[in-house]
């Protein structure tokens, strides 16, 4: 049953639209961390985890996408050793660091962690994905640029708002 679900989800994960929207979930994640809302963070994480299978299975799949997902599948279903477990723990660890930075209202550290997450994802993809990495780079960089732009705009807006006297 679990194996059936796994392959059903992976078929839908071949739709690259899910690859483009997933990084954007970091925006509400950062927002709820900034607002110190554990419930909001939990909901965003649930949506992020489920987003890979929101889209229908594509009619045609780019060979690089197929190759990259096969590598990911082999990685997940392959033998697990201590090094692989520690590397995989970087995902929740980096999300915790991102939440902590925004929880503490540290925009600079938040942006640093956000950029580090994207760079590490690309480096991991290059290391394990080989030639298929081209499928991952565009969604990762697009998400990174958008997230940086929105967070920078939010910081600008907050600072501008603080400088203006309140009018009643």
SERO-4910 file (N, C-alpha, C, O; in steps of 0.05 Angstrom, whole numbers):
BEGIN
 pado doro    nc1    nc2    nc3   cac1   cac2   cac3    cc1    cc2    cc3    oc1    oc2    oc3
  Unk    A     17    -24      0      0      0      0     17     25      0     13     43    -16
  Unk    A     37     27     18     55     50     19     71     52     -6     76     75    -16
  Unk    A     80     30    -17     96     31    -41     79     41    -65     89     56    -81
  Unk    A     54     32    -66     36     42    -87     33     72    -86     34     86   -106
  Unk    A     28     82    -61     25    111    -57     50    125    -65     49    147    -78
  Unk    A     73    115    -58     99    127    -64    102    131    -94    110    153   -103
  Unk    A     96    110   -110     99    112   -138     78    130   -151     83    144   -171
  Unk    A     54    130   -140     32    148   -149     41    177   -145     38    193   -163
  Unk    A     52    183   -122     61    210   -116     85    218   -134     86    241   -144
  Unk    A    103    200   -139    126    206   -155    118    211   -184    131    227   -198
  Unk    A     97    198   -194     88    203   -221     79    232   -223     84    245   -244
  Unk    A     65    242   -203     55    270   -204     78    290   -199     77    312   -208
  Unk    A     98    281   -185    121    298   -179    138    304   -205    155    321   -205
  Unk    A    132    288   -226    145    293   -251    135    319   -264    148    329   -283
  Unk    A    113    329   -255    103    355   -265    120    377   -253    119    382   -228
  Unk    A    135    391   -269    154    410   -259    141    435   -246    154    450   -233
  Unk    A    115    439   -250    102    460   -236    105    457   -206    108    477   -192
  Unk    A    104    433   -196    109    429   -168    137    436   -159    141    444   -136
  Unk    A    156    434   -177    184    442   -171    186    472   -169    203    482   -153
  Unk    A    170    487   -184    171    516   -182    156    527   -158    164    548   -147
  Unk    A    134    514   -150    119    526   -127    131    518   -100    127    533    -81
  Unk    A    145    496    -98    155    487    -72    173    507    -58    169    511    -34
  Unk    A    192    520    -72    208    540    -58    192    563    -48    199    576    -28
  Unk    A    169    569    -61    153    592    -53    139    587    -26    130    606    -13
  Unk    A    138    562    -17    126    557      9    144    567     32    135    570     54
  Unk    A    169    574     25    187    585     45    178    613     53    185    622     75
  Unk    A    164    627     36    154    654     43    134    653     66    138    667     86
  Unk    A    112    638     64     94    637     87    107    624    111    100    630    134
  Unk    A    126    605    106    141    593    128    156    615    144    154    615    169
  Unk    A    170    632    129    184    654    142    165    674    156    170    683    178
  Unk    A    143    679    143    123    697    154    112    687    181    111    702    200
  Unk    A    105    661    181     94    650    206    115    648    228    109    650    251
  Unk    A    140    643    220    162    643    239    165    671    251    169    675    275
  Unk    A    164    691    233    167    719    242    144    726    261    148    741    281
  Unk    A    120    716    255     97    721    272     96    703    297     78    706    314
  Unk    A    115    685    298    117    665    320     92    648    323     81    644    345
  Unk    A     83    638    300     60    621    299     67    592    292     72    585    269
  Unk    A     68    575    313     75    547    308     54    533    291     60    516    275
  Unk    A     29    541    295      7    529    279     11    536    250      8    519    232
  Unk    A     17    561    244     22    569    216     45    555    204     44    546    181
  Unk    A     67    552    219     91    537    209     83    508    203     91    498    182
  Unk    A     68    496    221     60    468    217     43    464    192     46    446    176
  Unk    A     24    483    188      7    481    164     23    484    139     19    470    119
  Unk    A     42    503    138     59    507    115     75    482    109     78    474     86
  Unk    A     86    470    130    102    446    126     85    423    115     94    408     97
  Unk    A     61    421    124     42    401    114     36    406     84     37    388     68
  Unk    A     31    431     77     26    438     50     51    433     32     49    424     10
  Unk    A     74    440     43     99    436     28    104    407     22    111    399      0
  Unk    A    100    390     42    104    361     39     84    349     19     91    330      5
  Unk    A     60    359     19     39    348      1     40    360    -27     28    349    -45
  Unk    A     54    382    -31     52    396    -56     64    381    -80     58    387   -103
  Unk    A     81    362    -74     93    347    -97     73    331   -113     79    323   -135
  Unk    A     50    325   -101     30    310   -117      4    324   -121    -17    312   -124
  Unk    A      4    351   -120    -20    366   -125    -27    367   -155    -50    369   -162
  Unk    A     -7    365   -171    -10    369   -200    -14    341   -214     -5    321   -203
  Unk    A    -28    341   -236    -32    315   -250     -6    305   -262     13    320   -267
  Unk    A     -5    279   -267     18    267   -280     20    280   -308      0    281   -323
  Unk    A     44    289   -315     46    302   -342     44    282   -365     51    258   -361
  Unk    A     34    291   -387     32    274   -411     59    265   -421     63    242   -429
  Unk    A     78    284   -421    105    278   -430    124    289   -408    120    310   -396
  Unk    A    145    274   -404    165    281   -383    192    286   -396    202    269   -411
  Unk    A    204    308   -389    231    315   -398    250    293   -388    248    285   -365
  Unk    A    267    283   -406    286    261   -397    303    269   -374    310    252   -357
  Unk    A    311    294   -371    327    303   -348    311    301   -322    321    294   -301
  Unk    A    286    309   -324    268    307   -301    265    278   -292    267    272   -269
  Unk    A    260    261   -312    257    232   -306    283    221   -294    282    206   -274
  Unk    A    306    229   -305    331    219   -295    336    229   -266    346    214   -249
  Unk    A    330    254   -261    335    265   -235    316    252   -214    325    245   -192
  Unk    A    291    248   -221    273    236   -203    280    206   -198    276    196   -176
  Unk    A    291    193   -218    300    166   -214    323    165   -194    325    147   -177
  Unk    A    341    185   -196    363    187   -177    352    191   -149    361    179   -130
  Unk    A    333    210   -146    321    215   -120    307    190   -109    310    184    -85
  Unk    A    293    176   -126    280    151   -118    300    130   -109    296    117    -88
  Unk    A    321    127   -124    342    108   -116    355    116    -90    361    100    -73
  Unk    A    359    143    -86    370    153    -62    352    146    -38    361    136    -17
  Unk    A    326    151    -41    307    147    -19    303    117    -13    300    109     11
  Unk    A    302    101    -33    297     72    -30    322     56    -26    320     32    -21
  Unk    A    345     68    -30    370     53    -27    378     49      2    363     55     20
  Unk    A    402     39      5    413     33     32    418     58     47    429     78     36
  Unk    A    410     58     72    414     81     89    437     76    109    437     56    123
  Unk    A    457     93    108    479     91    128    480    117    144    463    135    140
  Unk    A    498    119    162    499    142    180    504    168    165    491    188    171
  Unk    A    522    168    145    527    192    130    502    201    115    497    225    114
  Unk    A    487    183    103    463    190     89    442    201    108    427    219    101
  Unk    A    440    189    132    420    199    151    427    227    161    410    244    163
  Unk    A    453    232    166    461    258    174    457    279    152    448    301    158
  Unk    A    463    272    127    459    290    105    429    296    102    421    319     97
  Unk    A    412    276    105    383    280    103    372    297    126    353    312    122
  Unk    A    385    296    149    376    312    172    382    342    167    372    359    182
  Unk    A    398    348    147    403    376    140    377    390    131    373    414    135
  Unk    A    358    375    120    333    387    111    317    398    135    311    422    135
  Unk    A    309    381    154    295    393    177    312    412    193    302    431    205
  Unk    A    338    407    194    356    424    209    357    452    196    357    472    211
  Unk    A    358    453    170    360    479    156    333    494    159    332    518    161
  Unk    A    311    479    158    285    492    161    282    503    190    270    524    194
  Unk    A    292    488    209    292    497    237    309    522    240    301    541    254
  Unk    A    332    523    227    349    547    228    335    571    215    338    593    225
  Unk    A    321    566    193    307    587    179    285    598    197    281    622    200
  Unk    A    270    580    209    248    589    227    260    604    251    249    624    259
  Unk    A    281    594    262    294    607    285    303    635    278    299    654    294
  Unk    A    315    638    255    325    665    247    302    685    245    304    707    255
  Unk    A    280    677    233    258    696    230    242    698    256    231    719    262
  Unk    A    241    677    272    229    678    299    243    700    316    230    715    330
  Unk    A    269    701    313    285    721    328    287    748    314    301    766    323
  Unk    A    272    750    292    270    775    276    297    783    263    303    806    259
  Unk    A    314    763    257    339    768    244    336    764    214    339    742    204
  Unk    A    331    786    201    327    785    172    353    776    158    352    761    139
  Unk    A    376    787    167    401    780    154    406    750    156    413    737    135
  Unk    A    404    739    180    409    710    183    388    694    168    394    672    157
  Unk    A    364    704    168    343    690    153    349    688    124    346    667    112
  Unk    A    357    710    112    364    710     84    389    693     78    391    679     58
  Unk    A    408    694     97    432    677     94    424    647     94    434    632     78
  Unk    A    407    639    113    399    611    115    383    603     90    387    582     79
  Unk    A    365    621     81    349    616     58    367    611     33    362    592     18
  Unk    A    386    628     30    405    625      7    422    600     10    428    587    -10
  Unk    A    430    594     34    446    570     39    430    545     32    440    526     21
  Unk    A    404    545     39    387    522     33    386    518      3    389    495     -7
  Unk    A    382    539    -13    381    537    -42    407    527    -53    408    510    -71
  Unk    A    429    539    -44    456    531    -54    462    502    -47    472    487    -64
  Unk    A    455    493    -23    460    465    -15    443    446    -32    452    424    -39
  Unk    A    418    454    -38    401    438    -54    413    434    -82    413    413    -93
  Unk    A    423    456    -93    436    455   -120    462    438   -119    466    422   -136
  Unk    A    478    442    -98    503    426    -95    496    397    -92    509    380   -105
  Unk    A    476    390    -75    468    362    -72    459    351    -98    465    328   -105
  Unk    A    443    367   -113    433    358   -139    455    353   -159    454    333   -174
  Unk    A    475    370   -159    498    366   -177    513    341   -170    520    325   -187
  Unk    A    518    338   -144    534    315   -134    520    288   -141    532    270   -151
  Unk    A    494    287   -135    480    262   -139    466    259   -166    462    237   -176
  Unk    A    458    282   -178    442    282   -202    458    281   -228    447    275   -249
  Unk    A    483    289   -227    500    289   -251    488    306   -273    481    329   -268
  Unk    A    485    295   -297    475    310   -320    446    319   -317    438    339   -330
  Unk    A    431    306   -301    403    313   -298    399    338   -281    376    346   -278
  Unk    A    420    349   -270    417    372   -252    405    396   -266    393    413   -253
  Unk    A    407    397   -293    395    420   -307    365    422   -302    353    443   -305
  Unk    A    352    400   -295    323    400   -290    317    415   -264    295    425   -261
  Unk    A    336    416   -246    331    427   -219    340    456   -216    328    471   -201
  Unk    A    360    464   -231    372    490   -227    352    513   -232    351    531   -216
  Unk    A    337    512   -254    319    534   -260    297    538   -238    293    560   -229
  Unk    A    284    516   -230    264    520   -208    277    530   -182    265    547   -168
  Unk    A    300    520   -175    314    528   -150    322    557   -151    318    572   -132
  Unk    A    334    565   -173    343    593   -175    319    612   -178    320    634   -167
  Unk    A    298    604   -192    274    621   -194    262    625   -167    255    648   -159
  Unk    A    259    604   -152    248    606   -125    266    623   -107    255    638    -91
  Unk    A    292    619   -109    310    635    -93    308    665    -99    307    681    -80
  Unk    A    308    672   -124    306    700   -132    279    712   -122    279    734   -111
  Unk    A    257    697   -126    231    708   -117    230    710    -87    220    730    -76
  Unk    A    240    690    -72    239    691    -43    256    715    -33    248    729    -15
  Unk    A    280    718    -44    297    741    -36    284    767    -42    285    785    -25
  Unk    A    271    770    -65    258    795    -72    235    801    -54    232    823    -44
  Unk    A    218    781    -48    195    785    -31    204    792     -2    192    810     11
  Unk    A    224    778      8    233    783     35    246    810     37    242    825     56
  Unk    A    262    818     17    274    844     16    253    866     15    255    886     29
  Unk    A    232    862     -1    210    881     -3    195    883     24    188    905     32
  Unk    A    191    861     37    177    861     63    194    876     84    183    891    100
  Unk    A    220    872     84    238    886    102    237    916     97    235    932    115
  Unk    A    238    923     71    237    951     64    211    964     73    210    986     84
  Unk    A    189    950     69    162    960     76    160    963    107    150    983    116
  Unk    A    170    943    122    169    945    151    186    968    161    178    983    179
  Unk    A    210    972    150    227    994    159    215   1021    152    216   1040    168
  Unk    A    203   1023    129    191   1048    120    167   1054    138    162   1077    145
  Unk    A    152   1034    145    128   1037    162    136   1046    190    122   1062    202
  Unk    A    159   1036    200    168   1044    227    176   1073    228    173   1087    248
  Unk    A    187   1083    206    197   1111    205    174   1131    203    178   1154    211
  Unk    A    151   1124    193    129   1142    189    113   1145    215    107   1125    228
  Unk    A    107   1170    222     90   1173    246     62   1163    241     52   1165    218
  Unk    A     50   1153    261     22   1143    258      3   1166    256      5   1186    271
  Unk    A    -16   1163    238    -36   1183    235    -63   1171    243    -70   1149    234
  Unk    A    -78   1186    258   -103   1175    268   -126   1191    257   -149   1186    262
***
